[in-house]
Amino acid sequence: MAPPTPARTPPTPGSGPGPRTVYRATQRRGRTSARTRQLIVVGVVALLTIGVIRGLMIRGDVAPGVSVHGIDIGGLSPAEAKAKLKTELVPQLDRTVTVTLDSQTAPMNPAELDTRIDVTQTVDRAMQTGRLQSLLLPFVYSHDMAPAITTPAKPRIPANLRLIAEPARNARVQIANGKTTISPARDGHSISPRMIVLASANAALAGQRKLTLRSQVTKPAISTAAAKAAATEAAALASSPVALNVDGNRVGALSTAVLQNAVMVRNQDGKATIAFDAKVLAPAVGEVLGDRIREPQNAMWDTNGQRAWVEPGKDGISFDARKVADAVRTAAIEGGARQADVKLIRTSPNRSTEDAEKFGITTKTAGATTELGDSSANRIHNVALMAEILDNRLVMPGEQFSFNDAVGPRSPERGFLEGQAIVGGLLIPSIGGGVCQVASTLYAAVFSAGLEIDERNNHDFYIYHYGDGMDATVSWGGPDFSFTNNTGHPSADPRHGR
C-alpha cells in the first residue's frame, strides 16, 4: 500500500519559485485561452454578420469580382451589367479578322456575319456565378467569364473558304473495251461554318488581327490500293453477258458492255468488293423486260359535260433495281450459265379507284366556256397542251391552287409554241400564247363555283370575249391566278384540271 501523499504547503514569500508560481501561471494561461476563444467566436460572428449583410446587399446584383472578358460587372444590377456590356463589349465584335483556312485566306467581320453577343444570357450566367465564393472571400474572389456568342443557323462565310469543303472520293474501277483503269481515291475536307465564325468572333474579342484554322481531313471508304486489289475480280464479273429470267423463263440478257459500264467498287463490311451499280444497270434491265414493266395509273374522271364518273386506276409492274443488281452479281460470281432471276413487283397507284369514288365527284356544279375563234394553230396547240397538263387535277379542301405552279414554265422544251401575249399593253409574239385564255376560262368556272379567289389580275386592255372583269392574265415569274378550295369537298374539272 502506497504511503499517503503529503499535503502541499504554500511556500513563504521570497522563498523562490515553487508550486504556487506554477499555479498562478496556469491560471493566467487559462484566462488568456478563454479570452482568445471569445475573440475568435466574436470574430466569426462578426464575419458571418458581415457576410449576411453583404449577401443581402448583393442578392439582386452580380457577385463582386465577376467580370466578362475583362469587363468588371461585379456589384452591378442586371440592367446595369447589360448596359455596360452593350457599351464596352459588343462593339468589339465589329473588327475584321484575316482568317486563313488551309490554303485560303479571307477577311471576316463577325458583326457583319450576324454574329452577336447574347447580353441577356451572359448576364444571366453571371448572376449564377461566384455568389458563395464572393461571400466567403470578400475582396479576394475574382472570376472572368466568357460571353455567350450566338451565330445564325447557317452562317455565311466567304466563298473561297467554303470551297475548302469537299467530300472524300472513293477509288473507282472502270472497264471499257476490255481495259480496266483505276481512278485513284482522294481525301476530303470537312469544315464547320459555325465553328469558323465563332473562332473569328473570339479572335476579334481578343484583339487578334489574324487567325489560322485547319479543316478536318476525311478519308475515303475505298482506297486506291483496295480498288487495285479488286480490279481482277471486276474484269471477271463483266467478262460475259448475264441472262435475265422472269418466272423461270429467259427474257433476254445484259451485254458485256452494259456490265462493264455498271461495274463498281463498294464498301461492304469494311472491305472493298466488286458489284454492279443499280442505277446504271436499271435502264438496261427495264429495256430487256420491255412491256412487262408499266407505270401505275391513277384513277381518273371522265365526263359527258354534265355528269362525271371514275375511270378505274391500274396497278403498275416494276422491279427492285438493287435486288436485280445483286442477283446479276451473284450470277456472275457463280459462273456457269450466268443467269439471274428477276422478281416483278406490283405497285399500286397513288389514287386508287376506291379513293376516287370516295370523293363523290359525279355532278357538274359549275363551268365556263370560251371560244378559240380564229386562233392560230400554235395557239390552239398551246391551249390543248395546258388542258392536258391540268386534266384531272384535284384541289382538296383548304388547298390553294396556283395556275403557274400547276402548269409550270411555258417553254419550247416542254412543247409550247410561239403565239401572242400582251406585254406592257402591246400584243407581241411570245412562247406559250393562249395561256391567258386557259387561265381566264378556269377563273370564270371557279368564280361561278363560289370558291375563294386569292389572286387574279386583269389584262392591260379590255378583251371583249371574256366579259367585263372576267379575264385573268398570267405569266411565268409574273402575275398568277390562284384560288383556295374553301368547301368541304375536293374540287375537280375533268376537262381543265389534273
For each residue, the residues with C-beta under 8 A, 3 or more apart:
1:
2:
3:
4:
5:
6:
7:
8: 19
9:
10: 18 19 20
11: 15 16 18 19 20
12: 15
13:
14:
15: 11 12 18
16: 11
17: 21 22
18: 10 11 15 21 22
19: 8 10 11 22 23
20: 10 11 23 24
21: 17 18 24 25
22: 17 18 19 25 26
23: 19 20 26 27
24: 20 21 27 28
25: 21 22 28 29
26: 22 23 29 30
27: 23 24 30 31
28: 24 25 31 32
29: 25 26 32 33
30: 26 27 33 34
31: 27 28 34 35
32: 28 29 35 36
33: 29 30 36 37
34: 30 31 37 38
35: 31 32 38 39
36: 32 33 39 40
37: 33 34 40 41
38: 34 35 41 42
39: 35 36 42 43
40: 36 37 43 44
41: 37 38 44 45
42: 38 39 45 46
43: 39 40 46 47
44: 40 41 47 48
45: 41 42 48 49
46: 42 43 49 50
47: 43 44 50 51
48: 44 45 51 52
49: 45 46 52 53
50: 46 47 53 54 138
51: 47 48 54 55 135 136 138
52: 48 49 55 56
53: 49 50 56 57
54: 50 51 57 58 135 138
55: 51 52 58 59 131 135
56: 52 53 59
57: 53 54
58: 54 55 61 62 63 64 75 131 134
59: 55 56
60: 77 78
61: 58 75 76 77 78
62: 58 66 73 74 75 76 77 78 81 123 126 127 129
63: 58 66 74 75 126 129 130 131 133 134 141
64: 58 74 75 134 138 139 141
65: 74 130 133 134 140 141 142 143
66: 62 63 72 73 74 126 129 130 134 142 143 145
67: 70 71 72 73 74 142 143 144 145
68: 71 73 85 89 122 126 144 145 146 147
69: 89 92 144 145 146 147 205
70: 67 144
71: 67 68 84 85 88 89
72: 66 67
73: 62 66 67 68 76 80 81 84 85 123 126
74: 62 63 64 65 66 67 134
75: 58 61 62 63 64
76: 61 62 73 80 81 84
77: 60 61 62 80 81
78: 60 61 62 81 82 123 124 127
79: 82 83
80: 73 76 77 83 84
81: 62 73 76 77 78 84 85 123 126
82: 78 79 85 86 119 120 123
83: 79 80 86 87
84: 71 73 76 80 81 87 88 89
85: 68 71 73 81 82 88 89 90 117 119 122 123 147
86: 82 83 89 90 119
87: 83 84 90 91
88: 71 84 85 91
89: 68 69 71 84 85 86 92 117 119 147 205
90: 85 86 87 93 116 117 119
91: 87 88 94
92: 69 89 95 204 205 207
93: 90 110 111 115 116 117 201 204 205
94: 91 109 110 111 112 204
95: 92 109 110 111 204 207
96: 107 108 109 204 209
97: 107 108 109 110 200 203 204 208 209 210 211
98: 105 106 107 108 209 210 211
99: 105 106 107 108 158 161 196 199 200 211 212 213
100: 104 105 210 211 212 213
101: 104 105 106 161 164 191 196 213 214 215
102: 164 189 213 214 215
103: 164
104: 100 101 160 161 163 164
105: 98 99 100 101 160
106: 98 99 101 157 158 160 161
107: 96 97 98 99 158
108: 96 97 98 99 113 157 158 196 197 200
109: 94 95 96 97 112 113 204
110: 93 94 95 97 113 115 197 200 201 204
111: 93 94 95 115 116
112: 94 109
113: 108 109 110 151 152 155 156 157 197 200
114: 151 152 155 156
115: 93 110 111 149 150 151 155 197 198 200 201
116: 90 93 111 149 150 151
117: 85 89 90 93 122 147 148 149 150
118: 121 122 147 148 149 150
119: 82 85 86 89 90 122 123 147
120: 82 123 124
121: 118 124 125 148
122: 68 85 117 118 119 125 126 145 147 148
123: 62 73 78 81 82 85 119 120 126 127
124: 78 120 121 127 128
125: 121 122 128 129 145 148
126: 62 63 66 68 73 81 122 123 129 145
127: 62 78 123 124
128: 124 125 131
129: 62 63 66 125 126 143 145
130: 63 65 66 133 134 141 143
131: 55 58 63 128 134 135
132: 135 136
133: 63 65 130 136 137 141 143
134: 58 63 64 65 66 74 130 131 137 138 141
135: 51 54 55 131 132 138
136: 51 132 133 141
137: 133 134 140 141
138: 50 51 54 64 134 135 141
139: 64
140: 65 137
141: 63 64 65 130 133 134 136 137 138
142: 65 66 67
143: 65 66 67 129 130 133
144: 67 68 69 70
145: 66 67 68 69 122 125 126 129
146: 68 69
147: 68 69 85 89 117 118 119 122 205
148: 117 118 121 122 125
149: 115 116 117 118 198 201 202
150: 115 116 117 118
151: 113 114 115 116 155 194 197 198 201
152: 113 114 155 156
153:
154: 193
155: 113 114 115 151 152 193 194 196 197
156: 113 114 152 193
157: 106 108 113 161 162 193 196 197
158: 99 106 107 108 161 162
159: 162 163
160: 104 105 106 163 164
161: 99 101 104 106 157 158 164 191 196
162: 157 158 159 165 191 193
163: 104 159 160 166
164: 101 102 103 104 160 161 189 191 215
165: 162 189 190 191 215
166: 163 188 189
167: 188 218
168: 185 186 187 188 218 219 220 221
169: 185 186 188 220
170: 185 220 221 222 227 265 267
171: 182 183 184 185 220 222 223 224 226 227 228 265
172: 182 183 222 227 264 265
173: 180 181 182 183 227 230 231 234 263 264 265 274
174: 180 181 182 183 263
175: 178 179 180 181 234 235 238 260 261 263
176: 179 181 260 261
177:
178: 175 260
179: 175 176
180: 173 174 175 231 234 235
181: 173 174 175 176
182: 171 172 173 174 224 227 228 231
183: 171 172 173 174 227
184: 171 224
185: 168 169 170 171 220 222 223 224 227
186: 168 169 220
187: 168 217 218 219 220
188: 166 167 168 169 217 218 219 220
189: 102 164 165 166 215 216 217 218
190: 165 215 216 217 218
191: 101 161 162 164 165 195 196 215 216
192: 195 196
193: 154 155 156 157 162 196 197
194: 151 155 197 198
195: 191 192 198 199
196: 99 101 108 155 157 161 191 192 193 199 200 213
197: 108 110 113 115 151 155 157 193 194 200 201
198: 115 149 151 194 195 201 202
199: 99 195 196 202 203 211 213
200: 97 99 108 110 113 115 196 197 203 204 211
201: 93 110 115 149 151 197 198 204 205
202: 149 198 199 205 206
203: 97 199 200 206 208 210 211
204: 92 93 94 95 96 97 109 110 200 201 207 208
205: 69 89 92 93 147 201 202
206: 202 203
207: 92 95 204
208: 97 203 204 211
209: 96 97 98
210: 97 98 100 203
211: 97 98 99 100 199 200 203 208
212: 99 100
213: 99 100 101 102 196 199
214: 101 102
215: 101 102 164 165 189 190 191
216: 189 190 191
217: 187 188 189 190
218: 167 168 187 188 189 190
219: 168 187 188 223
220: 168 169 170 171 185 186 187 188 223
221: 168 170 267
222: 170 171 172 185 226 227 265 266 267 272
223: 171 185 219 220 226 227 272
224: 171 182 184 185 227 228
225: 228 229
226: 171 222 223 229 230 265 271 272
227: 170 171 172 173 182 183 185 222 223 224 230 231 265 272
228: 171 182 224 225 231
229: 225 226 232 272
230: 173 226 227 233 234 265 272 273 274
231: 173 180 182 227 228 234 235
232: 229 235 236
233: 230 236 237 273 274
234: 173 175 180 230 231 237 238 263 265 274
235: 175 180 231 232 238 239
236: 232 233 239 332
237: 233 234 259 263 274 276 329 332 333
238: 175 234 235 256 259 260 262 263 332
239: 235 236 256
240: 256 338
241: 253 254 255 256 259 338
242: 253 254 259 328 331 332 338 339 340
243: 250 252 253 331 337 338 339 340
244: 250 251 252 253 254 285 288 289 324 328 339 340 342
245: 248 249 250 251 339 340 341 342
246: 249 251 289 292 341 342 344
247:
248: 245 341
249: 245 246
250: 243 244 245 253 339
251: 244 245 246 288 289 290 292 342
252: 243 244 288 289
253: 241 242 243 244 250 288
254: 241 242 244 258 259 281 284 285 288 328
255: 241 258 259 284
256: 238 239 240 241 259 260
257: 260 261
258: 254 255 261 262 281 284
259: 237 238 241 242 254 255 256 262 263 276 328 332
260: 175 176 178 238 256 257 263
261: 175 176 257 258 280
262: 238 258 259 276 277 280 281 284 325
263: 173 174 175 234 237 238 259 260 274 275 276 277
264: 172 173 274 275 276 277 280
265: 170 171 172 173 222 226 227 230 234 272 273 274 275
266: 222 272 273 274 275
267: 170 221 222 270 271 272 273
268: 271 272 273 275
269:
270: 267
271: 226 267 268
272: 222 223 226 227 229 230 265 266 267 268
273: 230 233 265 266 267 268
274: 173 230 233 234 237 263 264 265 266 329
275: 263 264 265 266 268 325 326 329
276: 237 259 262 263 264 280 281 325 328 329
277: 262 263 264 280 281 325
278: 281 282 321 322 324 325
279: 282 321
280: 261 262 264 276 277 283
281: 254 258 262 276 277 278 284 285 321 324 325 328
282: 278 279 285 286 321 324 325
283: 280 286 287
284: 254 255 258 262 281 287 288
285: 244 254 281 282 288 289 319 321 324 342
286: 282 283 289 293 319
287: 283 284 290
288: 244 251 252 253 254 284 285
289: 244 246 251 252 285 286 292 293 319 342 344
290: 251 287 293
291: 294
292: 246 251 289 317 344
293: 286 289 290 317 318 319 344
294: 291 314 316 317
295: 316
296: 313 314 315 316 347 348 349 350
297: 300 313 314 316 349
298: 313 349 350 351 356 392
299: 310 311 312 313 349 351 352 353 355 356 357
300: 297 310 311 313 356 392 494
301: 308 309 310 311 356 361 392 492 494
302: 308 309 311 494
303: 306 307 308 309 364 494 495
304: 307
305: 364
306: 303 363 364
307: 303 304 362 363 364
308: 301 302 303 361 362 363 364 492 494
309: 301 302 303 362
310: 299 300 301 353 356 357 361
311: 299 300 301 302
312: 299 353
313: 296 297 298 299 300 348 349 351 352 353 356
314: 294 296 297 349
315: 296 346 347 348 349
316: 294 295 296 297 346 347 348 349
317: 292 293 294 344 345 346 347
318: 293 344 345 347
319: 285 286 289 293 323 324 342 343 344 345
320: 323 324 343 345
321: 278 279 281 282 285 324 325
322: 278 325 326
323: 319 320 326 327 343
324: 244 278 281 282 285 319 320 321 327 328 340 342
325: 262 275 276 277 278 281 282 321 322 328 329
326: 275 322 323 329 330
327: 323 324 330 331 340 341 342
328: 242 244 254 259 276 281 324 325 331 332 340
329: 237 274 275 276 325 326 332 333
330: 326 327 333 334 340
331: 242 243 327 328 334 337 338 339 340
332: 236 237 238 242 259 328 329 335 338
333: 237 329 330
334: 330 331 338
335: 332 338
336:
337: 243 331
338: 240 241 242 243 331 332 334 335
339: 242 243 244 245 250 331
340: 242 243 244 245 324 327 328 330 331
341: 245 246 248 327
342: 244 245 246 251 285 289 319 324 327
343: 319 320 323
344: 246 289 292 293 317 318 319
345: 317 318 319 320
346: 315 316 317
347: 296 315 316 317 318
348: 296 313 315 316 352
349: 296 297 298 299 313 314 315 316 352
350: 296 298
351: 298 299 313 355 356
352: 299 313 348 349 355 356
353: 299 310 312 313 356 357
354: 357 358
355: 299 351 352 358 359
356: 298 299 300 301 310 313 351 352 353 359 361
357: 299 310 353 354 360
358: 354 355
359: 355 356 394 489 490 492
360: 357 489
361: 301 308 310 356 490 492
362: 307 308 309
363: 306 307 308
364: 303 305 306 307 308 367
365: 449
366: 445 446 448 449 450
367: 364 445 448 493
368: 441 442 443 444 445 448
369: 441
370: 437 440 441 444 465 466
371: 465
372: 375 379 380 383 437
373: 465
374:
375: 372 379 380 383 434
376: 379 380 419 433
377: 380 381
378: 381 382 417 418 419 433 434
379: 372 375 376 382 383 419 420 433 434
380: 372 375 376 377 383 384 434
381: 377 378 384 385 417
382: 378 379 385 386 410 416 417 419 432 433 434 435
383: 372 375 379 380 386 387 434 437 438
384: 380 381 387 388
385: 381 382 388 389 415 416
386: 382 383 389 390 407 434 435 438
387: 383 384 390 391 438 495 496
388: 384 385 391 498
389: 385 386 406 407 408 498
390: 386 387 393 406 407 438 442 493 496 497 498
391: 387 388 494 495 496 497 498
392: 298 300 301 492 494 497 498
393: 390 401 406 492 497 498
394: 359 490 491 492 497
395: 399 401 483 485 490 491 492 497
396: 399 485 490
397: 485 486 487 488 489 490
398: 484 485 486
399: 395 396 484 485
400: 454 482 483 484
401: 393 395 406 482 483 484 485
402: 405 406 480 481 482
403: 406 407 439 442 472 474 480 481 482
404: 407 408 474 476 480 481
405: 402 408
406: 389 390 393 401 402 403 497 498
407: 386 389 390 403 404 410 435 438
408: 389 404 405 414
409: 414 476
410: 382 407 414 416 431 432 435 476
411: 414 416 431 432
412: 415 416 417 431
413:
414: 408 409 410 411
415: 385 412
416: 382 385 410 411 412 431 432
417: 378 381 382 412 431 433
418: 378 429 430 431 433
419: 376 378 379 382 429 430 431 432 433 434
420: 379 427 428 429 430 433
421: 427 428 429 430 432 433 435 436 475
422: 425 426 427 428 436 459 460 461 473
423: 426 428 430
424: 460
425: 422 460 461
426: 422 423
427: 420 421 422
428: 420 421 422 423
429: 418 419 420 421 433
430: 418 419 420 421 423 433
431: 410 411 412 416 417 418 419
432: 382 410 411 416 419 421 435 476
433: 376 378 379 382 417 418 419 420 421 429 430
434: 375 378 379 380 382 383 386 419 437 438
435: 382 386 407 410 421 432 438 439 474 475
436: 421 422 439 440 459 471 472 473 474
437: 370 372 383 434 440 441
438: 383 386 387 390 407 434 435 441 442 496
439: 403 435 436 442 443 472 473 474 481
440: 370 436 437 443 444 466 470 471 472
441: 368 369 370 437 438 444 445 496
442: 368 390 403 438 439 445 446 472 481 493 496 497
443: 368 439 440 446 447 453 456 470 471 472 481
444: 368 370 440 441 447 448 466 467 470
445: 366 367 368 441 442 448 449 493 496
446: 366 442 443 449 451 453 483
447: 443 444 450 451 453 470
448: 366 367 368 444 445
449: 365 366 445 446 491
450: 366 447
451: 446 447 483 484 485 486 487 491
452: 483 484 485 486
453: 443 446 447 456 482 483
454: 400 482 483 484
455: 479 480 481 482
456: 443 453 472 481
457: 472 473 474 479 481
458: 469 471 472 473
459: 422 436 462 463 471 473
460: 422 424 425 473
461: 422 425
462: 459
463: 459 466 471
464:
465: 370 371 373
466: 370 440 444 463 470 471
467: 444 470 471
468:
469: 458
470: 440 443 444 447 466 467
471: 436 440 443 458 459 463 466 467
472: 403 436 439 440 442 443 456 457 458 481
473: 422 436 439 457 458 459 460 479
474: 403 404 435 436 439 457 478 479 480 481
475: 421 435 478 479
476: 404 409 410 432
477:
478: 474 475
479: 455 457 473 474 475
480: 402 403 404 455 474
481: 402 403 404 439 442 443 455 456 457 472 474
482: 400 401 402 403 453 454 455
483: 395 400 401 446 451 452 453 454
484: 398 399 400 401 451 452 454
485: 395 396 397 398 399 401 451 452 490 491
486: 397 398 451 452
487: 397 451 491
488: 397
489: 359 360 397
490: 359 361 394 395 396 397 485
491: 394 395 449 451 485 487
492: 301 308 359 361 392 393 394 395 497
493: 367 390 442 445 496 497
494: 300 301 302 303 308 391 392 497
495: 303 387 391
496: 387 390 391 438 441 442 445 493
497: 390 391 392 393 394 395 406 442 492 493 494
498: 388 389 390 391 392 393 406
